[in-house]
Amino acid sequence: MMRHAAAAAAAAAAAQAPAPVTSAPTLPTVASTPRRVATAPAKPASKRHGTARWSRRRGVTTAFAGIAALGFAAAYIGPLGAAFTPHAEAAVTPVTLYTSTIRDAQTFVAADGAGQAADLQRDTYTVYVPPKPKPSPNAQAAAAWKAPFVVPNPGSAQAIAYDMVKARGWGDDQFACLVALWNRESGWRVNAYNSSGAYGIPQALPGSKMGAYGADWQTNPATQIQWGLGYISGRYGTPCGAWGHSQSTGWY
């Protein structure tokens, strides 16, 4: 009994005693370095505002682009739809210029409502005829101008012509007209040539016509003058007649 009481007392004492504390194994300490965290730099306030404005502009541009796309679609689809839409073709009556003129000329609206035809007058228009231009004083003076008589140099072509003029019974006034005429035509040169084919002092066209008065018609002034006076006499009557025609037309 004594043993059992001692054992119970020992057990009770053991239960009241504090449990032994066991220490955890110690680990070696490692020096830890602070971890760097990358942080983005703060944007300036002006850049943040610029980004906001660009975003707003991009939104407005996108909106306008959408509206423009809708407009182009409507412009292309509208005519195509109208083209494929069946519709009745209106009958077109051809109207000629004659029909339109007659219709306009014969259309009349009565001034009164009584239905009485108005008194229409025909041929009441007038035609304006422009007056003929009056000749200038210079032209009149040129037409009235008379060539003066000048005694030709002996042995010259004009001296030969003067003798022939006198032989035909013409006076000094006719010789003066002849001198003025052939001064204009050839300058009294035997070899005067025109691109039209006229040749010599009288400007015969063609020059070979003067061959009827001599084979030397190309170089002999007497042969040319004889042919020229015969041409003037047969066509104009006198040298002054040929000169007047040349004054009005520029040729004889």
C-alpha positions as CSV (number, residue, x, y, z in Angstrom):
1,M,0.0,0.0,0.0
2,M,2.8,2.3,0.9
3,R,4.4,1.7,-2.6
4,H,1.2,2.4,-4.4
5,A,0.7,5.7,-2.5
6,A,4.3,6.8,-3.2
7,A,3.9,6.0,-6.9
8,A,0.7,8.0,-7.1
9,A,2.3,10.9,-5.4
10,A,5.3,10.8,-7.8
11,A,2.9,10.7,-10.7
12,A,1.0,13.7,-9.5
13,A,4.2,15.6,-9.0
14,A,5.4,14.8,-12.4
15,A,2.1,16.0,-13.9
16,Q,2.4,19.4,-12.1
17,A,6.1,19.9,-13.1
18,P,6.6,22.1,-16.3
19,A,7.5,20.3,-19.5
20,P,11.1,20.6,-20.6
21,V,11.7,23.2,-23.4
22,T,13.5,22.0,-26.5
23,S,15.2,24.7,-28.6
24,A,14.9,24.7,-32.4
25,P,18.1,24.2,-34.3
26,T,19.7,27.5,-35.2
27,L,20.2,28.3,-39.0
28,P,23.1,30.4,-40.3
29,T,22.1,34.0,-40.9
30,V,22.4,35.2,-44.5
31,A,22.8,38.9,-45.2
32,S,19.8,40.0,-47.4
33,T,20.3,42.8,-49.9
34,P,17.3,45.1,-50.5
35,R,15.5,44.3,-53.8
36,R,15.2,47.2,-56.3
37,V,11.9,47.7,-57.9
38,A,12.0,49.4,-61.3
39,T,9.6,52.3,-61.4
40,A,8.6,54.3,-64.5
41,P,9.6,57.9,-64.4
42,A,6.8,60.3,-63.9
43,K,5.7,62.0,-67.1
44,P,5.6,65.7,-67.2
45,A,2.2,67.4,-66.9
46,S,2.5,68.9,-70.5
47,K,3.1,65.5,-72.1
48,R,0.1,64.1,-70.2
49,H,-2.1,66.9,-71.5
50,G,-0.7,66.5,-75.1
51,T,-1.6,62.8,-75.0
52,A,-5.1,63.6,-73.9
53,R,-5.5,66.1,-76.7
54,W,-4.1,63.6,-79.3
55,S,-6.6,61.1,-78.1
56,R,-9.5,63.6,-78.5
57,R,-8.2,64.5,-82.0
58,R,-8.0,60.9,-83.0
59,G,-11.5,60.3,-81.9
60,V,-12.8,63.3,-83.9
61,T,-10.9,62.2,-87.0
62,T,-12.3,58.7,-86.7
63,A,-15.8,60.1,-86.4
64,F,-15.3,62.3,-89.6
65,A,-13.8,59.3,-91.4
66,G,-16.9,57.2,-90.6
67,I,-19.3,60.0,-91.8
68,A,-17.3,60.3,-95.0
69,A,-17.4,56.6,-95.6
70,L,-21.2,56.7,-95.2
71,G,-21.4,59.6,-97.6
72,F,-19.4,57.8,-100.3
73,A,-21.5,54.6,-99.8
74,A,-24.7,56.6,-100.3
75,A,-23.3,58.4,-103.4
76,Y,-22.4,55.1,-105.1
77,I,-25.3,52.9,-103.9
78,G,-28.0,55.6,-104.6
79,P,-27.5,55.8,-108.4
80,L,-27.1,52.0,-108.7
81,G,-30.4,51.6,-106.9
82,A,-32.1,54.1,-109.2
83,A,-30.6,52.4,-112.2
84,F,-32.0,49.0,-111.2
85,T,-35.3,50.4,-110.2
86,P,-37.8,49.7,-113.0
87,H,-39.5,52.8,-114.3
88,A,-41.6,53.7,-117.2
89,E,-39.8,55.5,-120.0
90,A,-41.5,58.8,-120.9
91,A,-42.3,59.2,-124.5
92,V,-40.2,61.9,-126.1
93,T,-41.6,63.7,-129.1
94,P,-38.8,65.0,-131.4
95,V,-39.0,68.7,-132.0
96,T,-37.3,70.1,-135.1
97,L,-36.1,73.7,-135.5
98,Y,-38.8,74.2,-138.2
99,T,-41.6,72.9,-135.9
100,S,-40.4,75.1,-133.0
101,T,-40.2,78.2,-135.2
102,I,-43.7,77.7,-136.7
103,R,-45.2,77.0,-133.2
104,D,-43.6,80.2,-131.8
105,A,-44.7,82.2,-134.8
106,Q,-48.3,81.0,-134.9
107,T,-48.9,81.1,-131.1
108,F,-51.1,84.0,-130.2
109,V,-52.8,84.8,-126.9
110,A,-56.0,87.0,-127.3
111,A,-56.0,90.1,-125.2
112,D,-59.7,90.0,-124.5
113,G,-61.8,87.1,-123.4
114,A,-64.5,87.5,-126.0
115,G,-62.7,85.1,-128.4
116,Q,-62.3,87.8,-131.1
117,A,-59.3,87.5,-133.3
118,A,-57.0,90.5,-132.9
119,D,-56.0,92.5,-135.9
120,L,-52.5,91.2,-136.9
121,Q,-50.4,93.2,-139.3
122,R,-47.9,91.6,-141.6
123,D,-44.7,93.0,-143.2
124,T,-44.2,95.7,-140.6
125,Y,-40.5,95.2,-140.1
126,T,-37.8,97.4,-141.6
127,V,-34.5,96.3,-143.0
128,Y,-31.4,98.3,-142.2
129,V,-29.0,98.8,-145.1
130,P,-25.6,100.1,-144.0
131,P,-24.5,103.1,-146.1
132,K,-21.6,102.7,-148.5
133,P,-18.3,104.0,-147.2
134,K,-17.3,107.3,-148.6
135,P,-13.9,107.4,-150.4
136,S,-11.2,108.9,-148.3
137,P,-9.7,112.2,-149.5
138,N,-6.4,110.4,-150.2
139,A,-8.1,108.0,-152.5
140,Q,-9.8,110.8,-154.3
141,A,-6.6,112.7,-154.7
142,A,-4.8,109.6,-156.1
143,A,-7.6,109.0,-158.6
144,A,-7.4,112.7,-159.7
145,W,-3.6,112.7,-159.9
146,K,-2.2,113.0,-163.4
147,A,1.3,111.9,-164.4
148,P,3.5,114.8,-165.4
149,F,5.3,114.8,-168.7
150,V,9.0,114.5,-168.6
151,V,11.3,114.6,-171.7
152,P,13.0,111.1,-171.9
153,N,16.7,110.7,-172.1
154,P,18.0,110.1,-175.7
155,G,18.7,106.5,-176.4
156,S,16.7,105.2,-173.4
157,A,13.8,102.9,-173.5
158,Q,11.5,105.8,-172.7
159,A,12.9,107.7,-175.7
160,I,12.0,104.8,-177.9
161,A,8.5,104.6,-176.4
162,Y,8.0,108.4,-176.9
163,D,8.7,108.1,-180.6
164,M,6.2,105.2,-180.9
165,V,3.6,107.1,-178.9
166,K,3.9,110.1,-181.2
167,A,3.7,107.7,-184.3
168,R,0.3,106.5,-183.0
169,G,-1.0,110.0,-182.8
170,W,-1.1,110.3,-179.0
171,G,0.0,113.4,-177.2
172,D,2.4,114.1,-174.4
173,D,-0.3,113.4,-171.8
174,Q,-0.6,109.9,-173.1
175,F,3.1,109.4,-172.9
176,A,3.1,110.7,-169.3
177,C,0.5,108.1,-168.4
178,L,2.6,105.4,-170.1
179,V,5.6,106.4,-168.1
180,A,3.7,106.2,-164.8
181,L,2.1,102.9,-165.8
182,W,5.3,101.0,-166.6
183,N,7.2,102.7,-163.7
184,R,4.8,100.8,-161.5
185,E,4.9,97.6,-163.5
186,S,8.6,97.1,-164.2
187,G,10.5,100.3,-163.6
188,W,11.2,100.3,-167.3
189,R,13.6,97.4,-166.9
190,V,14.0,95.0,-169.9
191,N,14.6,91.9,-167.7
192,A,12.0,92.6,-165.0
193,Y,10.5,89.3,-164.0
194,N,7.5,88.6,-161.7
195,S,6.8,85.3,-159.9
196,S,3.5,85.1,-161.8
197,G,5.5,84.7,-165.1
198,A,5.1,88.3,-166.3
199,Y,8.2,89.6,-168.0
200,G,9.8,92.8,-169.6
201,I,8.9,96.4,-169.5
202,P,5.2,95.9,-170.2
203,Q,5.1,92.8,-168.0
204,A,3.6,90.5,-170.6
205,L,2.0,87.4,-169.2
206,P,3.6,85.2,-170.2
207,G,6.6,87.0,-171.7
208,S,6.7,84.7,-174.7
209,K,3.7,86.7,-176.1
210,M,6.2,89.4,-177.2
211,G,7.8,86.9,-179.5
212,A,5.2,87.8,-182.1
213,Y,7.1,91.1,-182.6
214,G,10.6,89.7,-182.6
215,A,12.8,86.9,-181.5
216,D,14.8,89.2,-179.4
217,W,11.8,90.0,-177.1
218,Q,13.9,89.0,-174.0
219,T,16.5,91.7,-174.4
220,N,15.3,94.3,-176.9
221,P,13.3,97.2,-175.3
222,A,11.8,98.3,-178.8
223,T,10.3,94.8,-179.3
224,Q,8.8,94.9,-175.8
225,I,7.5,98.4,-176.1
226,Q,5.9,97.7,-179.5
227,W,4.0,94.7,-178.1
228,G,3.0,96.7,-175.0
229,L,1.5,99.6,-177.0
230,G,-0.4,97.2,-179.2
231,Y,-1.8,95.5,-176.0
232,I,-2.8,98.9,-174.5
233,S,-4.5,100.1,-177.7
234,G,-6.5,96.9,-178.1
235,R,-7.7,96.6,-174.5
236,Y,-7.9,100.2,-173.1
237,G,-7.7,102.4,-176.1
238,T,-5.0,104.7,-174.7
239,P,-2.2,104.7,-172.2
240,C,-4.2,106.9,-169.9
241,G,-7.1,104.4,-170.0
242,A,-4.7,101.6,-168.9
243,W,-3.3,103.9,-166.2
244,G,-6.8,104.7,-164.8
245,H,-7.6,101.0,-164.6
246,S,-4.3,100.3,-162.9
247,Q,-5.1,103.0,-160.4
248,S,-8.4,101.5,-159.4
249,T,-7.5,97.8,-159.5
250,G,-3.8,97.6,-159.2
251,W,-3.2,95.9,-162.5
252,Y,-3.8,96.4,-166.2
